[in-house]
Amino acid sequence: MSDPVVQPAATPAPTPTKIFQIFFKIGITSFGGGLVAYLQDEIVGKQKWLTEDDFLAALEIGQTLPGLNSANVAVIAGRKLAGPRGSLAALLGLVLPGVVILCILGVLYERFHQNPDVAAALAGIAAAAVGLLLQVTLKIGKKQFLRPLDLLFVIVTFVLSGILHVSLVAVLFIVAPFAIMLYRPRSNKSPSHG
Amino acid sequence: MDKLIQLLNVFALLSLLAVGGGSAVLPQMEHETVGIHHWLSADSFASIYSLGQMAPGPNMSMVGLIGYKASGIAGMIVVLLAFYLPSSFLVYVVSHVWDAFKENPWRDSIQKGMAPITIGLMLAGVYAVGKTASFDIHRPGWFNAITILIGLTIVALLFIRRFNPAVLILLSGAIGWFVLRLN
């Protein structure tokens, strides 16, 4: 999966302040999504704080556990670099710039969203946001949409959560066990898919 | 005060239920904040979600604006803490003991089993935002046609090439400025 170009993290462990600075930089420049790639670029590539393998391991944990992938990776990377204070520094650095900018956008929105020019632009932006989310969903779900049984779970989850407003707790703890059982570990033969 | 506690409860739960990233909790978030608690309108929800796409950093920081709509600055702070801290604490603790589960065959089962559910939830998120942003029965047909067309064009463009989404968002805003006018 990952290239075996593992170079050891040579630089001495950074201080929480330094961690905050670097994550702040990522947090303020990462326009347009794809945050994980920005993180990888900086933490593995430029700062050499983590090896490629360490980063991918952190990403795997971050994707498996609940929460935003980028925030989870920041927490894990921060912990590896400087313990709990490192985690806090990384998370704050990553999130704060966006929050401040969103505050400004929010104030502007509150003040101007009745304005017909702004309302027209916002309608275009909102329409685009739906397209972005749909594209990510289709891209991530490529395999699931093509596998009949997976597709069934996709549809059941969509209908329960999106249309019938069944609570997420119920969906996760009632539908998920069936899906997980479907992929339960087989001792002697491997499952029929890749 | 009651409202702050409600915000705390709703978003702390969403934080811990956000399997596969923040988009998975969009449908429940929309339902709770718009449908049940009436903290904001469906229209505002769609707008705030799209503002999130325009800011750097995690898009889901837009939850802070929902908190602000519901209960001012205090609401914003409560929502941001409630949305980021529980999952971060969990990942902090679990990443310590992760290696113990590394070889467990059930981990693979959980990942494969959860994948279609995450996709279903994301699709429900598309629907939750799209039902006002892309197709709104109260708007004229030509308007809905354009908003749907913008969304589908973006899907197609991103499958062809990796355009920067921020640029696509801004372009769509410009298109909206010229054509999406109701009077």
Interface residues (C-beta under 8 A of the other chain):
Chain A: I26 G27 I28 T29 S30 F31 G32 G33 G34 L35 A57 A58 I61 G62 Q63 T64 L65 P66 G67 L68 N69 S70 A71 N72 V75 I76 R79 P84 S87 L91 L94 V95 L96 P97 G98 V99 I101 L102 C103 L105 G106 Y109 H113 P116 D117 A119 A120 A121 L122 A123 G124 I125 A126 A127 A128 A129 V130 G131 L132 L133 L134 Q135 V136 T137 L138 K139 I140 G141 K143 Q144 F145 D150 L151 L152 F153 V154 I155 V156 T157 F158 S161 G162 I163 H165 S167 L168 V169 V171 L172 V175 A176 A179 I180 M181 L182 Y183 R184 P185 P191
Chain B: L13 L14 S15 L16 L17 A18 V19 G20 G21 G22 S23 V25 L26 P27 Q28 H31 G35 A46 S47 I48 Y49 S50 L51 G52 Q53 M54 A55 P56 G57 P58 N59 M60 S61 M62 G64 L65 Y68 M76 L80 Y84 P86 S87 S88 L90 V91 Y92 V94 S95 H96 W98 P105 W106 R107 D108 S109 I110 Q111 K112 G113 M114 A115 P116 I117 T118 I119 G120 L121 M122 L123 A124 G125 V126 Y127 A128 V129 G130 T132 A133 S134 F143 I146 T147 I148 I150 G151 L152 T153 I154 V155 L158 F159 N164 P165 A166 V167 L168 I169 L171 S172 G173 A174 I175 G176 W177 F178 V179 L180 R181 L182 N183
